[in-house]
């Protein structure tokens, strides 16, 4: 298992929440991250490497940047 974490934006406080977790690969990590996001924007990281920034743009659609 590999170590990942997500940073979730909290628009009300302006701070980010960090959630650490283990996943087999980046694609499984993204599935876990989307489940934790609850519609909020997130950054997905593996160690010091940012894998992407994801913003919810529709009920089943995420925008990757």
Number of C-alpha atoms within 10 A of each C-alpha: 8 12 15 24 20 28 20 22 17 13 10 6 7 8 11 14 11 13 13 12 15 14 16 11 13 16 10 11 22 20 11 16 23 19 10 14 18 11 15 15 20 25 22 22 20 18 11 7 9 13 17 14 16 21 17 17 12 9 7 6 10 15 12 13 9
